[in-house]
Amino acid sequence: MDVVTLTIDVGQPGDLDGIREKARRLGAKTHVVDARREFAEQFVLPGLQANAMYEGQYPLSTALARPLIGKHLVAVAQKEGAAFIAHGCTGKGNDQVRFDLCTTALAPHLTVVAPAREWGMTREQEIEYAKERGIPVPVDNGSPYSTDENLWGRSVECGVLEDPRIEPPEEVYSWTTSPAAAPDEAAHATIHFDGGKPTALQGRSLEFVDLIASLNELAGRHGVGRIDHVESRVVGIKSREVYECPAATVLVKAHQALEALVLPRDLLEFQRSVAARYATLVYDGLWFTPLREALDAFVASTQERVTGDVSVKLFKGAATVVGRASPYSLYDHALATYSQGDRFRQSMAEGFIYVWGLPARTWAAAGEKAPTAPKLLKAAKRAK
């Protein structure tokens, strides 16, 4: 077959010119796309605004990049008149699901070819296969770890990490300082949001892609963003993953804190269920679906008043929200204070509690007549 290669820059390290030259030397036609801004604006931002954290811990750094890559894969395949899309995923991981489903959703006429999955090759066998055919691979065969990096985070697996009883050795981390070695003086990150989008850091306006990069460096220096997670893969197995997501950790916490200030309780409660569903949907490779579009529409409607500033304290691995302000704040000092100037009408509380508790009172009264009334209820009645 004629081979056309595609490399997407989503903020990972690497020599893109070197990659292009490698493909050319191997006889392939090459495409290299700088998609960092697109990744930040069209994939990371919706995930952030939805507070998407898979199983409450993982901010979906790798998972959010896959539909972007899949979108460009299909676009290049159609441009080149290709009939196949090939990837190197094995049969055990999540990425095979994501790339296959992106292709199915965007170009169902294309066929996916996955040699590593069909042949059942180990990583070592893949490396050896490439070397035998004169294909250089930028992998140290002595390294036990498999890593993936992009703007939103870094993931590490394999090696000793496959034993969930073992603490991750310091060598697996690259973006974050060990909390024990982090500065003894805390730093504060002040983030400005406009309609749910971070637009400034430390009072300086930044493009979202640049803000993420700056916050990765600042928070990482203070040891923030380390995640050790045993997660449930799409294919049904448990996998121990170690992540470094400094900016994601800080921004999700700051965004949630600002939402808590400007959104009412019922909306916040419903939004939490949406966040969990959104995270699972992204993790499962279902980005290009009507459900994701519908959830995005809901989330967008909640972000209109998510404007203001949030201060996050960074200290030895911890990111703690310590201040927040918004022109749309629902926090009213005159209603909240217990000191002079209190405008809350406390005398109304007794009537409110009576009405609020009326269903429970009625249920309990009716229960006294039941032959199987709870023992505690009967005991309380005898005590009177």
C-alpha positions as CSV (number, residue, x, y, z in Angstrom):
1,M,0.0,0.0,0.0
2,D,1.0,3.6,-0.4
3,V,1.4,5.2,3.0
4,V,0.5,8.7,4.1
5,T,1.6,9.7,7.6
6,L,-0.1,12.2,9.9
7,T,1.5,13.8,13.0
8,I,-0.6,16.1,15.2
9,D,1.1,18.6,17.6
10,V,-1.1,18.7,20.7
11,G,1.6,20.1,22.9
12,Q,3.8,17.0,23.3
13,P,7.6,17.1,23.1
14,G,9.3,16.1,19.9
15,D,11.0,17.2,16.8
16,L,8.3,17.6,14.2
17,D,10.7,18.4,11.4
18,G,12.6,15.2,12.4
19,I,9.4,13.2,12.3
20,R,8.5,14.6,8.8
21,E,12.0,13.7,7.6
22,K,11.8,10.2,9.0
23,A,8.6,9.5,7.2
24,R,10.0,11.0,3.9
25,R,13.1,8.7,4.2
26,L,10.8,5.7,4.6
27,G,8.9,6.6,1.5
28,A,5.7,8.0,2.9
29,K,3.9,11.1,2.1
30,T,3.7,13.3,5.3
31,H,1.2,15.6,6.9
32,V,2.2,17.6,10.1
33,V,-0.5,19.7,11.8
34,D,-0.1,22.2,14.6
35,A,-3.4,21.7,16.5
36,R,-2.4,23.1,19.9
37,R,-4.8,26.0,19.8
38,E,-7.6,23.9,18.3
39,F,-7.0,21.3,21.1
40,A,-7.2,23.9,23.8
41,E,-10.2,25.8,22.5
42,Q,-12.4,23.1,21.0
43,F,-11.6,20.0,23.2
44,V,-10.0,21.0,26.5
45,L,-12.2,24.0,27.1
46,P,-15.6,22.1,26.8
47,G,-14.1,19.4,29.1
48,L,-13.1,22.0,31.6
49,Q,-16.4,23.9,31.5
50,A,-18.2,20.5,32.1
51,N,-15.8,19.8,35.1
52,A,-15.1,16.4,33.4
53,M,-13.0,14.2,35.7
54,Y,-13.3,10.5,34.9
55,E,-14.1,8.5,38.0
56,G,-13.7,11.8,39.9
57,Q,-9.9,11.9,39.4
58,Y,-8.6,11.9,35.8
59,P,-9.1,15.2,33.8
60,L,-9.0,13.2,30.5
61,S,-5.8,14.6,29.1
62,T,-5.2,11.8,26.7
63,A,-8.9,11.0,26.1
64,L,-9.7,14.6,25.0
65,A,-6.9,14.6,22.4
66,R,-8.0,11.4,20.6
67,P,-11.1,12.8,18.9
68,L,-9.1,15.7,17.6
69,I,-6.5,13.3,16.2
70,G,-9.4,11.2,14.8
71,K,-10.9,14.2,13.1
72,H,-7.7,15.1,11.3
73,L,-7.1,11.4,10.4
74,V,-10.4,11.3,8.6
75,A,-9.8,14.7,7.0
76,V,-6.4,13.6,5.6
77,A,-7.7,10.2,4.5
78,Q,-10.5,11.9,2.5
79,K,-8.2,14.5,1.1
80,E,-5.8,11.7,-0.1
81,G,-8.5,9.4,-1.3
82,A,-7.5,6.7,1.1
83,A,-9.5,3.6,1.8
84,F,-7.9,2.7,5.1
85,I,-6.8,4.3,8.4
86,A,-4.1,2.5,10.2
87,H,-3.1,2.9,13.9
88,G,-0.7,1.1,16.2
89,C,-3.0,0.5,19.1
90,T,-3.1,-2.9,20.9
91,G,-6.2,-4.8,21.7
92,K,-6.1,-3.9,25.4
93,G,-6.1,-0.2,25.6
94,N,-8.7,2.6,25.3
95,D,-7.2,4.3,22.2
96,Q,-8.2,1.6,19.8
97,V,-11.8,2.2,20.8
98,R,-11.5,6.0,20.4
99,F,-9.8,5.9,17.0
100,D,-12.1,3.3,15.6
101,L,-15.2,5.1,16.8
102,C,-14.0,8.4,15.5
103,T,-13.6,6.8,12.1
104,T,-17.0,5.1,12.3
105,A,-18.7,8.3,13.3
106,L,-17.0,10.6,10.7
107,A,-16.3,8.3,7.8
108,P,-18.1,4.9,8.1
109,H,-16.9,4.0,4.6
110,L,-13.2,3.8,5.8
111,T,-11.7,0.6,7.1
112,V,-9.5,0.6,10.2
113,V,-6.3,-1.4,10.1
114,A,-4.6,-2.2,13.4
115,P,-1.7,-4.6,13.0
116,A,-0.5,-4.6,16.6
117,R,-4.0,-5.6,17.7
118,E,-4.4,-8.3,15.1
119,W,-0.9,-9.8,15.6
120,G,-1.0,-9.5,19.4
121,M,2.5,-8.1,19.6
122,T,4.2,-7.0,22.8
123,R,5.9,-3.6,23.0
124,E,9.3,-5.4,22.7
125,Q,8.2,-7.3,19.7
126,E,7.0,-4.1,18.0
127,I,10.3,-2.4,18.6
128,E,12.2,-5.5,17.2
129,Y,9.9,-5.6,14.2
130,A,10.6,-2.0,13.4
131,K,14.4,-2.4,13.8
132,E,14.5,-5.4,11.5
133,R,13.0,-3.3,8.8
134,G,15.2,-0.3,9.3
135,I,12.6,1.8,10.9
136,P,14.1,3.9,13.8
137,V,11.9,4.1,16.9
138,P,12.5,6.8,19.6
139,V,12.2,4.3,22.4
140,D,14.8,3.2,24.9
141,N,14.2,-0.6,25.1
142,G,15.5,-0.4,28.6
143,S,12.8,1.9,29.8
144,P,9.9,0.1,31.4
145,Y,7.4,2.9,31.1
146,S,4.9,3.9,28.4
147,T,4.1,7.6,28.4
148,D,1.8,10.0,26.5
149,E,2.0,13.7,26.7
150,N,-0.1,16.7,25.5
151,L,-0.9,20.2,26.6
152,W,-3.5,19.0,29.2
153,G,-1.4,16.4,30.9
154,R,1.1,13.5,30.9
155,S,0.2,9.8,31.5
156,V,2.6,7.0,32.6
157,E,2.0,3.3,32.8
158,C,3.7,-0.1,32.7
159,G,6.9,-1.2,34.6
160,V,6.5,-1.3,38.4
161,L,3.3,0.7,38.1
162,E,1.5,-2.5,37.1
163,D,1.7,-3.5,40.7
164,P,-0.9,-1.2,42.5
165,R,0.7,-1.9,45.9
166,I,4.0,-0.1,44.9
167,E,4.4,3.6,45.3
168,P,5.3,5.3,42.0
169,P,9.1,5.9,42.0
170,E,10.2,9.5,41.5
171,E,11.6,8.6,38.1
172,V,8.2,8.3,36.6
173,Y,7.5,12.1,37.1
174,S,8.7,14.7,34.6
175,W,6.4,17.7,34.9
176,T,6.1,18.0,38.7
177,T,8.6,18.6,41.5
178,S,8.4,16.1,44.4
179,P,6.2,17.8,47.0
180,A,8.9,17.2,49.5
181,A,11.4,19.1,47.4
182,A,8.9,21.9,46.3
183,P,9.5,25.5,47.5
184,D,8.9,26.1,51.2
185,E,7.0,29.3,50.3
186,A,3.6,29.0,48.7
187,A,2.6,30.6,45.5
188,H,-0.8,31.9,44.5
189,A,-2.3,31.5,41.0
190,T,-5.0,34.1,40.3
191,I,-7.1,33.0,37.3
192,H,-9.7,35.2,35.6
193,F,-12.7,33.5,33.9
194,D,-14.9,35.1,31.4
195,G,-18.1,33.1,30.6
196,G,-16.4,29.9,32.0
197,K,-13.2,30.4,30.0
198,P,-9.9,31.2,31.7
199,T,-8.6,34.4,30.0
200,A,-5.9,35.7,32.4
201,L,-3.3,34.5,34.8
202,Q,-1.8,36.7,37.5
203,G,-3.7,39.6,36.0
204,R,-2.1,39.1,32.5
205,S,-4.4,38.3,29.6
206,L,-3.3,35.2,27.8
207,E,-4.6,32.9,25.0
208,F,-6.0,29.8,26.6
209,V,-3.3,27.6,25.1
210,D,-0.6,29.8,26.6
211,L,-2.4,30.1,29.9
212,I,-2.4,26.3,30.2
213,A,1.4,26.1,29.4
214,S,2.2,28.8,32.0
215,L,0.1,27.2,34.7
216,N,1.6,23.8,34.0
217,E,5.0,25.3,34.7
218,L,3.9,27.2,37.8
219,A,1.9,24.5,39.5
220,G,4.3,21.8,38.5
221,R,7.1,23.6,40.2
222,H,5.1,23.4,43.4
223,G,4.4,19.6,43.0
224,V,0.8,20.1,42.1
225,G,-1.0,17.7,39.7
226,R,0.2,14.2,40.5
227,I,-2.6,11.6,40.2
228,D,-2.2,7.9,41.0
229,H,-5.4,6.2,39.8
230,V,-6.6,2.6,39.3
231,E,-9.2,3.2,36.6
232,S,-11.8,1.2,34.7
233,R,-10.9,0.8,31.1
234,V,-13.5,0.7,28.3
235,V,-12.5,-2.9,27.5
236,G,-13.4,-4.0,31.0
237,I,-10.0,-4.3,32.8
238,K,-8.6,-2.3,35.6
239,S,-5.4,-0.3,34.9
240,R,-3.1,1.6,37.2
241,E,-2.2,4.9,35.7
242,V,-0.1,7.8,36.9
243,Y,-0.9,11.2,35.6
244,E,0.7,14.7,35.9
245,C,-1.8,17.4,35.2
246,P,-0.8,20.6,37.0
247,A,-2.8,23.1,35.0
248,A,-5.8,20.8,34.7
249,T,-5.9,20.2,38.5
250,V,-5.7,24.0,39.2
251,L,-8.2,25.1,36.6
252,V,-10.9,22.5,37.4
253,K,-10.7,23.4,41.1
254,A,-10.9,27.1,40.3
255,H,-13.7,26.6,37.8
256,Q,-15.8,24.6,40.3
257,A,-15.2,27.2,43.0
258,L,-16.4,30.0,40.8
259,E,-19.5,28.0,39.7
260,A,-20.3,27.4,43.4
261,L,-20.3,31.2,43.9
262,V,-22.6,32.1,41.0
263,L,-24.9,29.1,40.3
264,P,-27.9,28.1,42.5
265,R,-27.9,24.8,44.3
266,D,-30.3,22.8,42.1
267,L,-28.3,23.7,39.0
268,L,-25.0,22.7,40.7
269,E,-26.4,19.4,41.8
270,F,-27.6,18.6,38.2
271,Q,-24.4,19.8,36.8
272,R,-22.5,17.3,38.9
273,S,-24.4,14.5,37.2
274,V,-23.7,16.0,33.8
275,A,-20.0,16.2,34.6
276,A,-19.8,12.5,35.5
277,R,-21.7,11.5,32.3
278,Y,-19.6,13.9,30.2
279,A,-16.4,12.4,31.5
280,T,-17.5,8.8,30.9
281,L,-18.6,9.7,27.4
282,V,-15.3,11.3,26.5
283,Y,-13.3,8.4,28.1
284,D,-15.4,5.9,26.2
285,G,-14.5,7.5,22.8
286,L,-18.0,8.8,22.1
287,W,-17.1,12.4,21.4
288,F,-18.8,12.5,18.0
289,T,-22.3,11.7,19.2
290,P,-25.5,13.6,19.6
291,L,-25.3,13.2,23.4
292,R,-22.0,15.0,23.6
293,E,-23.4,17.9,21.5
294,A,-26.5,18.1,23.7
295,L,-24.5,18.1,26.9
296,D,-22.3,20.8,25.4
297,A,-25.4,22.9,24.8
298,F,-26.5,22.5,28.4
299,V,-23.0,23.3,29.8
300,A,-22.7,26.3,27.6
301,S,-26.0,27.7,29.0
302,T,-24.6,27.3,32.6
303,Q,-21.4,29.3,31.8
304,E,-23.0,32.7,31.1
305,R,-22.4,34.0,34.6
306,V,-19.2,32.0,35.4
307,T,-17.1,35.2,35.3
308,G,-14.7,36.4,37.9
309,D,-11.4,35.8,39.7
310,V,-10.3,32.8,41.7
311,S,-7.1,32.6,43.8
312,V,-5.5,29.2,44.2
313,K,-2.7,28.5,46.8
314,L,0.0,26.2,45.5
315,F,2.0,24.5,48.2
316,K,3.9,21.3,48.3
317,G,1.6,19.3,46.0
318,A,-1.7,20.9,47.2
319,A,-3.8,23.3,45.2
320,T,-6.3,25.0,47.5
321,V,-8.9,27.6,46.5
322,V,-8.4,30.5,48.9
323,G,-10.4,33.3,47.3
324,R,-13.1,34.0,44.7
325,A,-15.0,37.0,43.4
326,S,-17.6,37.6,40.7
327,P,-20.0,40.4,39.6
328,Y,-22.7,37.7,39.5
329,S,-21.9,36.3,43.0
330,L,-24.9,34.9,44.9
331,Y,-23.1,35.3,48.1
332,D,-24.7,38.3,50.0
333,H,-22.7,39.3,53.1
334,A,-25.7,40.9,54.7
335,L,-27.6,37.6,54.5
336,A,-24.7,35.4,55.5
337,T,-23.2,37.4,58.4
338,Y,-23.9,36.6,62.0
339,S,-22.6,40.0,63.0
340,Q,-24.1,43.5,62.9
341,G,-25.8,44.3,59.6
342,D,-27.5,40.9,59.4
343,R,-30.6,41.3,57.1
344,F,-31.7,37.6,57.3
345,R,-35.2,37.4,58.8
346,Q,-34.5,34.7,61.4
347,S,-38.0,34.9,62.8
348,M,-39.3,33.4,59.6
349,A,-37.2,30.2,60.1
350,E,-39.6,28.4,62.4
351,G,-42.5,28.6,59.9
352,F,-40.2,27.5,57.1
353,I,-39.0,24.5,59.0
354,Y,-42.5,23.5,59.8
355,V,-43.6,23.6,56.2
356,W,-40.3,22.0,55.0
357,G,-40.7,19.1,57.5
358,L,-44.4,18.6,57.0
359,P,-44.0,15.5,54.7
360,A,-41.7,13.8,57.3
361,R,-44.1,14.8,60.1
362,T,-47.1,13.4,58.3
363,W,-45.3,10.2,57.4
364,A,-44.2,9.6,61.0
365,A,-47.8,10.2,62.3
366,A,-49.3,7.8,59.8
367,G,-46.6,5.2,60.7
368,E,-47.7,5.1,64.3
369,K,-50.9,3.3,63.2
370,A,-49.0,0.7,61.3
371,P,-48.7,-2.8,62.8
372,T,-45.1,-2.9,61.8
373,A,-44.2,0.5,63.1
374,P,-40.5,0.9,63.6
375,K,-39.3,0.0,67.1
376,L,-37.7,3.3,67.6
377,L,-41.0,5.1,66.9
378,K,-42.8,2.9,69.4
379,A,-40.1,3.4,72.0
380,A,-40.2,7.2,71.6
381,K,-44.0,7.1,72.0
382,R,-43.7,5.1,75.2
383,A,-41.1,7.4,76.5
384,K,-43.6,10.3,76.3
